């Protein structure tokens, strides 16, 4: 414990004796220490007192630091010229050049000298400018890994939309940052801020920018339709220039140090609840360091300059198609949702919004509606009204009505199934589900064969189909309009390549005229002996009658 004080006392005595003019040898002999210890103490004292402080010692200016000479000194002008011509030249490459000039020193001392002589490139100055009210907004995403107390560690995405003039901001944490989520959060941001800025800056996210060509962004046409609906212009920043969106990039640091710092969250929903509270009670009412105003007050002045919201928000719901399974459910997002059991085997359209899943029948009539199950998989949402009725007779009547729609052979197969099988009703539902995997004609042919041989079971029907029919391809399970579009693309006739002989005249200028006449003659139906009669020139005497 006393060692630091003893060392300080010893150093004090050494410095005091040295200042008094005593020799280093005499100080070491009287204090019983080595001369090296005396030299080290005096050197440390001089460096601490005199080195680069700019304060005169004993009324005199400190002596300049004298660099020890080295083998690099003679080659320093050559090093300076090389670095001026090649600023990024590495020390290893310089060593190769200097050895050609006779340098026989080491690499370490050369590297230190290069570090002293190299001029660091100046960073380009980023000019910050303020925008007029309602002129500009900035949008960006950020990703965080958060330890939720009820859900464990999860990766979440933070959507940020900020008005450039007032600095008022909208924030929301989401599970993903796909196209549908980006559009949905835009709409919520517009409603939160009660208007839309005339221009919005984006980075090169695929949702907004498909690609760049000739230094120009090619915007996603679907996103342009969304922006057109609200009347604003998207503006993509140049690649590798994040400082262009500094107004929205910087608030992420504020979120990390104020919102997320020192708080725990139970779930994603709880995180968004705290975020809304934080925006209203902290971010919106603080004095902004740049504008010197509260964002809430500045937004009140900016809001009249924003573009007004349209009468109806942009429809961000997705429409997909699903086949009803034999248990009367459809699958979306790896979760099961019930539909009326009579629709087993049918291909039904689904409209999926951010909170609701709506099911329609083939006549576009509403048949089921469910709250969307967020953030999890393997769940089932069953409406008791969709289950088969408890009355056996009603179930049988409904099945007979469904099979009758397919034809007489289907009704005969159903009657045999109900008579022969103990669980005929369940098997009948599985038969209807086969319509989702096989064509109707193939299923009816299999039923006819099963009736002929009295094979009334689902397993028999599946064996017959596996031998005599091919399952539907994935595109054949789409809606009729989608099938027509794909079929049109499939049936398009391909353009056959021309013979390379047609381009020979381009290689030999002297034969250009003859080759052109020959090509024109081949392309002229009137001179083609294999052309059909109606392709001949009617005024040509060689045309056939």
C-alpha positions as CSV (number, residue, x, y, z in Angstrom):
1,X,0.0,0.0,0.0
2,X,3.0,2.3,0.7
3,X,4.9,1.6,-2.5
4,X,3.4,4.5,-4.6
5,X,4.2,7.0,-1.8
6,X,7.8,5.6,-1.5
7,X,8.3,5.9,-5.2
8,X,7.0,9.5,-5.2
9,X,9.3,10.4,-2.4
10,X,12.3,8.8,-4.1
11,X,11.6,10.6,-7.4
12,X,11.2,13.9,-5.5
13,X,14.7,13.4,-3.9
14,X,16.2,12.5,-7.3
15,X,14.8,15.6,-9.0
16,X,15.6,17.9,-6.0
17,X,19.3,16.7,-6.0
18,X,19.5,17.0,-9.8
19,X,18.1,20.5,-9.8
20,X,20.7,21.3,-7.1
21,X,23.5,20.4,-9.6
22,X,24.5,17.0,-8.1
23,X,25.8,14.5,-10.6
24,X,23.9,11.4,-11.6
25,X,26.6,9.1,-10.2
26,X,26.6,11.0,-6.9
27,X,22.7,10.8,-6.6
28,X,22.8,7.1,-7.3
29,X,25.6,6.5,-4.7
30,X,23.9,8.5,-1.9
31,X,20.4,7.0,-2.5
32,X,21.7,3.5,-3.0
33,X,20.1,3.0,-6.4
34,X,21.3,2.5,-10.0
35,X,22.2,5.3,-12.3
36,X,19.6,3.9,-14.8
37,X,16.9,4.5,-12.1
38,X,18.2,8.1,-11.7
39,X,18.2,8.7,-15.5
40,X,14.7,7.2,-15.8
41,X,13.2,9.5,-13.1
42,X,14.8,12.6,-14.5
43,X,13.7,11.8,-18.1
44,X,10.1,11.2,-16.9
45,X,10.2,14.5,-15.0
46,X,11.4,16.5,-18.0
47,X,8.8,14.9,-20.4
48,X,6.0,15.6,-18.0
49,X,7.1,19.1,-17.3
50,X,8.4,20.3,-20.6
51,X,6.9,18.2,-23.4
52,X,4.6,20.2,-25.8
53,X,2.8,22.3,-23.2
54,X,3.8,25.6,-24.7
55,X,4.6,26.9,-21.2
56,X,8.1,28.3,-20.7
57,X,10.1,26.5,-18.0
58,X,12.4,28.8,-15.9
59,X,11.5,31.6,-18.3
60,X,12.8,29.7,-21.3
61,X,11.0,28.1,-24.2
62,X,11.1,24.3,-24.2
63,X,13.7,22.8,-26.4
64,X,12.4,21.4,-29.7
65,X,12.1,17.6,-29.9
66,X,15.1,16.3,-31.8
67,X,14.4,13.2,-33.9
68,X,17.1,10.6,-34.0
69,X,18.5,10.1,-37.4
70,X,17.7,7.0,-39.3
71,X,18.3,5.4,-42.7
72,X,14.9,6.7,-43.9
73,X,16.0,10.3,-43.8
74,X,18.0,10.2,-47.0
75,X,15.0,8.7,-48.9
76,X,12.3,11.0,-47.5
77,X,12.1,13.3,-50.6
78,X,11.6,10.2,-52.8
79,X,8.9,8.9,-50.4
80,X,7.2,12.3,-50.5
81,X,7.2,12.3,-54.3
82,X,5.8,8.8,-54.5
83,X,3.0,9.5,-52.0
84,X,2.1,12.7,-53.8
85,X,1.7,10.7,-57.1
86,X,0.2,7.6,-55.5
87,X,-1.6,8.6,-52.3
88,X,-2.8,5.0,-51.6
89,X,0.6,3.4,-52.0
90,X,1.2,0.9,-49.2
91,X,4.4,0.8,-47.1
92,X,5.3,-2.6,-48.5
93,X,5.2,-1.3,-52.0
94,X,7.3,1.7,-51.0
95,X,9.8,-0.7,-49.5
96,X,10.2,-2.4,-52.9
97,X,10.9,0.9,-54.6
98,X,13.3,2.2,-52.0
99,X,15.3,-1.0,-52.1
100,X,15.9,-0.3,-55.8
101,X,17.4,3.1,-54.8
102,X,19.7,1.4,-52.2
103,X,17.7,1.5,-49.0
104,X,18.8,-1.2,-46.6
105,X,16.8,-0.2,-43.6
106,X,13.9,-2.0,-41.9
107,X,10.2,-2.0,-42.7
108,X,8.9,-0.8,-39.3
109,X,10.7,2.5,-39.4
110,X,9.6,3.1,-43.0
111,X,6.0,2.4,-42.1
112,X,6.1,4.9,-39.2
113,X,7.6,7.6,-41.6
114,X,5.0,6.9,-44.2
115,X,2.3,7.3,-41.6
116,X,3.7,10.8,-40.7
117,X,4.1,11.9,-44.3
118,X,0.8,10.6,-45.7
119,X,-1.9,13.2,-46.1
120,X,-5.3,11.9,-44.9
121,X,-8.0,12.6,-47.5
122,X,-10.4,15.2,-46.5
123,X,-14.0,14.0,-46.1
124,X,-16.4,15.7,-48.4
125,X,-18.5,18.4,-46.7
126,X,-22.1,17.5,-46.2
127,X,-24.3,20.5,-46.5
128,X,-27.3,20.4,-44.4
129,X,-30.2,22.5,-45.6
130,X,-33.6,23.2,-44.3
131,X,-36.7,22.5,-46.4
132,X,-39.9,24.6,-46.7
133,X,-43.0,23.5,-44.8
134,X,-44.6,20.5,-46.5
135,X,-41.9,20.1,-49.1
136,X,-40.0,17.0,-48.0
137,X,-40.2,14.0,-45.8
138,X,-37.7,11.1,-45.2
139,X,-38.4,7.5,-44.7
140,X,-36.2,4.6,-43.6
141,X,-36.0,1.2,-41.8
142,X,-33.8,0.1,-39.0
143,X,-33.4,-3.4,-37.5
144,X,-33.1,-4.3,-33.8
145,X,-32.8,-7.5,-31.8
146,X,-34.8,-7.1,-28.6
147,X,-35.2,-9.4,-25.6
148,X,-38.9,-9.5,-24.8
149,X,-39.9,-10.8,-21.4
150,X,-42.8,-12.8,-22.8
151,X,-41.7,-13.7,-26.3
152,X,-37.9,-14.0,-25.9
153,X,-35.3,-12.6,-28.2
154,X,-36.8,-11.4,-31.5
155,X,-35.7,-9.4,-34.4
156,X,-38.0,-6.4,-35.2
157,X,-38.0,-3.7,-37.8
158,X,-38.5,0.0,-37.0
159,X,-40.4,2.1,-39.6
160,X,-39.6,5.8,-39.5
161,X,-41.3,8.6,-41.4
162,X,-40.1,12.1,-40.5
163,X,-41.2,15.6,-41.8
164,X,-38.1,17.5,-42.9
165,X,-39.3,21.0,-41.8
166,X,-40.9,20.3,-38.4
167,X,-39.0,17.2,-37.5
168,X,-42.2,15.5,-36.3
169,X,-41.9,11.8,-36.7
170,X,-44.0,8.6,-36.9
171,X,-42.5,5.3,-35.6
172,X,-43.7,1.8,-35.5
173,X,-42.0,-1.6,-34.9
174,X,-43.1,-4.4,-37.2
175,X,-42.3,-8.1,-37.8
176,X,-41.1,-7.6,-41.4
177,X,-40.4,-4.8,-43.9
178,X,-41.9,-6.3,-47.0
179,X,-43.9,-4.4,-49.6
180,X,-47.3,-4.7,-47.9
181,X,-46.0,-3.7,-44.5
182,X,-44.2,-0.6,-46.0
183,X,-47.3,0.6,-47.7
184,X,-49.4,0.0,-44.6
185,X,-47.0,2.0,-42.4
186,X,-46.9,4.8,-44.9
187,X,-50.7,5.1,-44.6
188,X,-50.6,5.1,-40.8
189,X,-47.8,7.8,-40.9
190,X,-49.9,10.0,-43.2
191,X,-52.9,9.7,-40.9
192,X,-50.7,10.4,-37.8
193,X,-49.2,13.5,-39.3
194,X,-52.5,14.6,-41.0
195,X,-51.1,15.0,-44.4
196,X,-48.4,14.1,-46.9
197,X,-45.2,15.9,-47.8
198,X,-44.7,16.7,-51.5
199,X,-41.5,14.7,-51.8
200,X,-40.2,11.7,-49.8
201,X,-36.5,10.6,-49.8
202,X,-35.7,6.9,-49.8
203,X,-32.7,4.8,-50.0
204,X,-32.4,2.0,-52.5
205,X,-34.8,-0.5,-50.9
206,X,-36.3,-2.9,-53.4
207,X,-39.8,-1.9,-52.3
208,X,-39.2,1.5,-53.9
209,X,-36.4,1.1,-56.4
210,X,-36.2,-1.9,-58.7
211,X,-32.7,-1.0,-60.1
212,X,-30.5,1.8,-61.4
213,X,-29.8,2.3,-65.1
214,X,-27.5,5.0,-66.5
215,X,-27.4,6.6,-63.0
216,X,-31.1,6.9,-62.9
217,X,-33.4,5.0,-60.6
218,X,-36.1,2.7,-62.0
219,X,-38.9,2.8,-59.5
220,X,-41.2,-0.1,-58.6
221,X,-44.3,0.4,-60.6
222,X,-46.5,-0.8,-57.7
223,X,-45.0,1.7,-55.4
224,X,-45.4,4.5,-57.9
225,X,-49.1,3.6,-58.1
226,X,-49.3,4.0,-54.3
227,X,-47.4,7.4,-54.4
228,X,-49.6,8.6,-57.2
229,X,-52.7,7.8,-55.1
230,X,-51.5,10.2,-52.4
231,X,-50.1,12.7,-54.8
232,X,-46.4,12.8,-53.6
233,X,-43.2,12.1,-55.5
234,X,-40.7,9.5,-54.3
235,X,-37.1,10.5,-54.5
236,X,-34.3,7.8,-54.4
237,X,-31.0,8.8,-52.9
238,X,-27.8,7.9,-54.7
239,X,-26.2,4.6,-53.6
240,X,-23.7,4.8,-50.8
241,X,-24.9,8.3,-49.7
242,X,-26.7,7.7,-46.5
243,X,-25.9,11.2,-45.2
244,X,-28.4,12.6,-47.7
245,X,-31.1,11.4,-45.4
246,X,-29.4,12.6,-42.2
247,X,-32.6,14.0,-40.8
248,X,-34.1,10.5,-40.6
249,X,-30.8,8.6,-40.0
250,X,-29.9,10.6,-36.9
251,X,-33.2,10.1,-35.0
252,X,-32.5,6.3,-34.9
253,X,-29.7,7.1,-32.5
254,X,-32.1,9.2,-30.4
255,X,-34.5,6.2,-30.4
256,X,-31.8,3.9,-29.2
257,X,-30.6,6.2,-26.4
258,X,-34.0,7.4,-25.2
259,X,-36.7,5.0,-26.2
260,X,-35.0,1.6,-26.1
261,X,-32.4,2.4,-23.5
262,X,-33.2,1.3,-19.9
263,X,-36.6,-0.2,-20.7
264,X,-37.9,-3.7,-21.0
265,X,-40.8,-4.8,-23.1
266,X,-43.2,-7.8,-22.8
267,X,-44.3,-8.2,-26.4
268,X,-44.1,-6.4,-29.7
269,X,-47.5,-4.9,-29.0
270,X,-46.3,-3.6,-25.7
271,X,-43.2,-2.1,-27.5
272,X,-45.5,-0.2,-29.9
273,X,-47.6,1.0,-27.0
274,X,-44.6,2.5,-25.3
275,X,-43.4,3.9,-28.6
276,X,-46.7,5.8,-29.0
277,X,-46.4,7.1,-25.5
278,X,-42.8,8.1,-26.0
279,X,-43.6,10.0,-29.2
280,X,-46.4,12.0,-27.6
281,X,-44.7,12.7,-24.3
282,X,-41.1,12.9,-25.2
283,X,-40.1,13.2,-28.8
284,X,-42.9,15.6,-29.9
285,X,-42.5,18.0,-27.0
286,X,-38.8,18.3,-26.6
287,X,-36.9,21.3,-27.9
288,X,-35.2,20.2,-31.1
289,X,-31.5,21.2,-31.2
290,X,-31.6,22.4,-34.8
291,X,-35.0,24.1,-35.1
292,X,-35.1,25.4,-31.5
293,X,-38.8,24.5,-31.5
294,X,-40.9,21.6,-30.2
295,X,-41.7,19.3,-33.2
296,X,-45.4,19.4,-32.1
297,X,-45.5,23.2,-32.4
298,X,-43.5,23.2,-35.7
299,X,-45.9,20.6,-37.1
300,X,-48.9,22.8,-36.3
301,X,-47.3,25.4,-38.6
302,X,-46.4,22.9,-41.3
303,X,-49.6,20.9,-41.4
304,X,-51.6,23.4,-43.6
305,X,-48.8,23.0,-46.2
306,X,-49.1,19.2,-46.4
307,X,-51.0,17.5,-49.2
308,X,-54.5,16.6,-47.9
309,X,-55.3,12.9,-47.5
310,X,-57.6,11.3,-50.2
311,X,-61.2,10.4,-49.4
312,X,-60.3,6.7,-49.3
313,X,-57.0,5.2,-48.2
314,X,-55.0,3.0,-50.6
315,X,-56.1,-0.6,-50.5
316,X,-53.1,-2.6,-49.3
317,X,-55.0,-5.9,-48.9
318,X,-53.6,-9.0,-50.7
319,X,-55.8,-11.4,-52.7
320,X,-54.7,-15.0,-52.8
321,X,-56.4,-18.3,-53.5
322,X,-56.6,-21.4,-51.3
323,X,-58.1,-24.8,-51.5
324,X,-60.4,-25.9,-48.6
325,X,-58.9,-29.0,-46.9
326,X,-61.0,-32.0,-46.0
327,X,-61.3,-30.7,-42.4
328,X,-63.0,-27.6,-43.6
329,X,-60.0,-25.2,-43.1
330,X,-57.7,-23.1,-45.4
331,X,-54.1,-22.4,-44.6
332,X,-52.5,-19.0,-44.7
333,X,-49.2,-18.1,-43.1
334,X,-48.9,-21.6,-41.7
335,X,-52.1,-21.1,-39.7
336,X,-55.5,-22.7,-40.2
337,X,-58.8,-20.8,-40.6
338,X,-62.2,-22.4,-40.8
339,X,-64.7,-22.0,-43.6
340,X,-68.2,-23.6,-44.0
341,X,-67.7,-27.3,-44.2
342,X,-69.8,-27.5,-47.4
343,X,-67.0,-25.8,-49.3
344,X,-64.5,-28.6,-48.9
345,X,-62.4,-29.1,-52.0
346,X,-63.2,-25.7,-53.5
347,X,-60.7,-23.1,-54.6
348,X,-61.7,-19.9,-52.8
349,X,-60.3,-16.3,-52.9
350,X,-59.0,-14.7,-49.7
351,X,-58.6,-11.0,-49.0
352,X,-55.9,-10.4,-46.4
353,X,-55.4,-7.1,-44.7
354,X,-53.1,-6.2,-41.9
355,X,-55.6,-7.4,-39.2
356,X,-58.3,-9.5,-41.0
357,X,-58.6,-12.5,-43.3
358,X,-61.9,-12.6,-45.4
359,X,-63.0,-15.6,-47.4
360,X,-65.3,-15.5,-50.4
361,X,-67.0,-18.3,-52.4
362,X,-66.7,-18.7,-56.2
363,X,-69.6,-16.3,-56.6
364,X,-67.6,-13.7,-54.6
365,X,-70.0,-13.9,-51.7
366,X,-68.6,-13.5,-48.1
367,X,-68.5,-16.9,-46.4
368,X,-66.0,-16.4,-43.5
369,X,-64.1,-13.7,-41.7
370,X,-61.3,-14.1,-39.2
371,X,-58.9,-11.9,-37.2
372,X,-55.4,-12.5,-38.6
373,X,-53.1,-14.5,-36.3
374,X,-49.9,-12.4,-36.0
375,X,-46.4,-13.4,-35.3
376,X,-46.9,-17.2,-34.8
377,X,-47.5,-20.4,-36.8
378,X,-49.3,-23.7,-36.2
379,X,-52.4,-22.0,-34.8
380,X,-56.1,-22.8,-35.6
381,X,-58.9,-20.4,-35.6
382,X,-62.2,-22.3,-35.8
383,X,-65.7,-20.8,-36.0
384,X,-68.2,-23.2,-34.5
385,X,-70.8,-22.1,-37.1
386,X,-68.6,-23.5,-39.8
387,X,-68.6,-27.0,-38.4
388,X,-71.0,-29.7,-39.8
389,X,-74.5,-29.6,-38.1
390,X,-75.1,-32.1,-35.3
391,X,-78.1,-33.4,-37.1
392,X,-77.0,-36.5,-39.1
393,X,-79.8,-36.0,-41.7
394,X,-78.8,-32.4,-42.4
395,X,-75.2,-33.5,-43.0
396,X,-76.2,-36.2,-45.4
397,X,-78.6,-33.8,-47.3
398,X,-75.8,-31.3,-47.7
399,X,-73.4,-33.9,-49.0
400,X,-76.0,-35.2,-51.4
401,X,-76.5,-31.7,-52.7
402,X,-72.7,-31.2,-53.3
403,X,-72.3,-34.6,-55.0
404,X,-75.4,-34.0,-57.2
405,X,-73.7,-30.9,-58.6
406,X,-71.0,-33.2,-60.0
407,X,-73.5,-35.5,-61.7
408,X,-75.3,-38.8,-61.4
409,X,-72.2,-41.0,-61.1
410,X,-71.0,-38.9,-58.1
411,X,-74.4,-39.3,-56.4
412,X,-74.3,-43.1,-56.9
413,X,-70.7,-43.2,-55.5
414,X,-71.9,-41.2,-52.5
415,X,-74.8,-43.5,-51.8
416,X,-72.5,-46.5,-52.0
417,X,-70.0,-44.8,-49.7
418,X,-72.6,-44.0,-47.1
419,X,-73.9,-47.6,-47.2
420,X,-70.6,-49.4,-47.2
421,X,-68.3,-47.3,-45.0
422,X,-68.8,-46.7,-41.3
423,X,-67.4,-43.2,-41.5
424,X,-68.9,-42.4,-44.9
425,X,-69.5,-38.7,-44.1
426,X,-65.9,-38.1,-43.3
427,X,-64.8,-40.0,-46.4
428,X,-67.2,-38.0,-48.5
429,X,-65.6,-34.8,-47.4
430,X,-62.2,-36.2,-48.3
431,X,-63.5,-37.1,-51.8
432,X,-64.6,-33.5,-52.3
433,X,-61.1,-32.4,-51.3
434,X,-59.7,-34.4,-54.2
435,X,-61.2,-31.8,-56.5
436,X,-58.4,-29.5,-55.4
437,X,-55.8,-32.0,-56.6
438,X,-57.4,-33.5,-59.7
439,X,-59.4,-32.3,-62.6
440,X,-63.2,-32.8,-62.4
441,X,-63.3,-35.1,-65.4
442,X,-60.6,-37.3,-64.0
443,X,-62.4,-37.5,-60.6
444,X,-65.7,-38.4,-62.3
445,X,-64.0,-41.1,-64.4
446,X,-62.5,-42.6,-61.3
447,X,-65.9,-42.6,-59.5
448,X,-67.5,-44.3,-62.5
449,X,-64.8,-47.1,-62.4
450,X,-65.2,-47.4,-58.6
451,X,-69.0,-47.7,-59.0
452,X,-68.6,-50.4,-61.6
453,X,-66.5,-52.5,-59.3
454,X,-68.3,-51.6,-56.1
455,X,-65.1,-50.0,-54.7
456,X,-66.8,-47.5,-52.4
457,X,-63.9,-45.9,-50.4
458,X,-61.6,-43.0,-50.6
459,X,-58.5,-45.2,-50.8
460,X,-59.9,-47.0,-53.8
461,X,-60.6,-43.8,-55.5
462,X,-57.1,-42.5,-54.8
463,X,-55.6,-45.7,-56.2
464,X,-57.6,-45.3,-59.4
465,X,-56.6,-41.7,-59.8
466,X,-52.9,-42.4,-59.2
467,X,-53.1,-44.9,-62.1
468,X,-55.3,-43.1,-64.6
469,X,-55.0,-39.4,-63.9
470,X,-52.4,-36.7,-63.4
471,X,-52.7,-34.2,-60.5
472,X,-53.2,-30.6,-61.3
473,X,-50.1,-28.5,-61.7
474,X,-49.7,-25.6,-59.4
475,X,-50.7,-23.0,-62.0
476,X,-53.9,-24.9,-62.7
477,X,-55.1,-24.2,-59.2
478,X,-55.2,-20.5,-59.8
479,X,-58.2,-18.4,-60.6
480,X,-59.6,-18.4,-64.2
481,X,-58.2,-15.0,-65.0
482,X,-54.8,-15.9,-63.8
483,X,-55.0,-19.1,-65.8
484,X,-55.9,-17.2,-68.9
485,X,-52.9,-14.8,-68.5
486,X,-50.5,-17.7,-68.0
487,X,-52.0,-19.6,-70.9
488,X,-51.7,-16.6,-73.2
489,X,-48.0,-16.3,-72.2
490,X,-47.5,-20.1,-72.8
491,X,-49.2,-20.1,-76.2
492,X,-47.2,-17.2,-77.6
493,X,-45.3,-18.3,-80.7
494,X,-41.6,-17.9,-80.4
495,X,-39.7,-15.9,-83.0
496,X,-37.4,-18.3,-85.0
497,X,-33.8,-17.2,-85.5
498,X,-32.7,-16.2,-89.0
499,X,-30.0,-18.0,-90.8
500,X,-26.5,-16.6,-90.5
501,X,-26.3,-16.5,-94.3
502,X,-28.7,-13.5,-94.2
503,X,-26.0,-11.4,-92.6
504,X,-23.1,-12.3,-94.7
505,X,-23.4,-9.2,-96.9
506,X,-22.5,-7.2,-93.8
507,X,-19.0,-8.7,-93.8
508,X,-18.1,-8.1,-97.5
509,X,-18.8,-4.7,-98.8
510,X,-18.1,-5.6,-102.4
511,X,-21.0,-8.1,-102.3
512,X,-23.4,-5.8,-100.5
513,X,-25.6,-5.0,-103.5
514,X,-25.9,-8.6,-104.7
515,X,-26.5,-9.9,-101.2
516,X,-29.2,-7.3,-100.5
517,X,-31.0,-8.3,-103.7
518,X,-30.7,-11.9,-102.8
519,X,-32.1,-11.3,-99.3
520,X,-35.0,-9.2,-100.7
521,X,-35.8,-11.9,-103.2
522,X,-35.9,-14.6,-100.5
523,X,-38.1,-12.4,-98.3
524,X,-40.5,-11.6,-101.2
525,X,-43.5,-14.0,-101.1
526,X,-44.0,-13.4,-104.8
527,X,-40.6,-15.0,-105.7
528,X,-40.9,-17.8,-103.2
529,X,-41.9,-21.1,-105.0
530,X,-43.1,-22.6,-101.8
531,X,-45.4,-19.7,-100.9
532,X,-49.2,-20.4,-100.8
533,X,-51.3,-19.2,-103.8
534,X,-52.9,-16.3,-101.9
535,X,-49.4,-15.0,-101.1
536,X,-48.6,-14.4,-104.8
537,X,-48.9,-11.0,-106.3
538,X,-52.3,-10.9,-108.1
539,X,-50.9,-8.6,-110.8
540,X,-48.0,-11.0,-111.4
541,X,-48.5,-13.2,-114.5
542,X,-47.0,-16.1,-112.7
543,X,-49.7,-16.2,-110.1
544,X,-51.8,-19.3,-110.1
545,X,-55.4,-18.9,-110.8
